[in-house]
Amino acid sequence: MKKIIPLRQLLSLTVVLLSLAITFSACESEKEEKRVDLQEGILKNLTGLDGCGWIIQLTDSTKLEPINLKDFNIVLEGNKKVYVQYRERTDLGSYCMVGKVVEIENIEY
């Protein structure tokens, strides 16, 4: 004897499966975007200035003041070329005041 699935259950199941498919495809798109968003820059040591430390200067001369550079396993060397993805933190202020305060999401060299 065949078991018939009520239309309401079938519709609910379809909505759940569609939601899962959209969620997983969005996650994959974000991963791809992160790779594209890497920007080239160089490490600069500004520890001699008041409240400063290591910054990243992008190729367009934009200066970034990372708040979490020590979270990454990277050797800090002056003028070392790096590729960085970040997000600006407008909710934080800077003691150094030479660039944008940022949180590094990915850094490669």
Phi, psi and omega in degrees: 000131180283141176261128182262129178273127179300147182303321181298316179293319179297319179294317179298316179297320178297317180297317180297313180296321178295318178298316178297318180298317179294318180298313181293323179290327177294320178298318179296321179296319179297318179300316179296319179298320181299321179294323181289327186283356179298132180242144181278140177200184176229150177281137177231135179262109180248029184295345178284343180269151180306122174072008183260164175214223178278136174235169174240126176256118180285166182297337177271014179077001174296134179254134180245134175252094183286138179266350185227030182300327181288349178286348184251146180275080182226136177282123181274113180226134178301139178064018176285131179285133178225161174238125191228144169238137187211170169227138183288139179250090180282352179274357181241150176260174182235139171277324184287318177057044175247349183196197179279136172281125185226158172248120181288131175259329179203139176217134180226159175216000000 
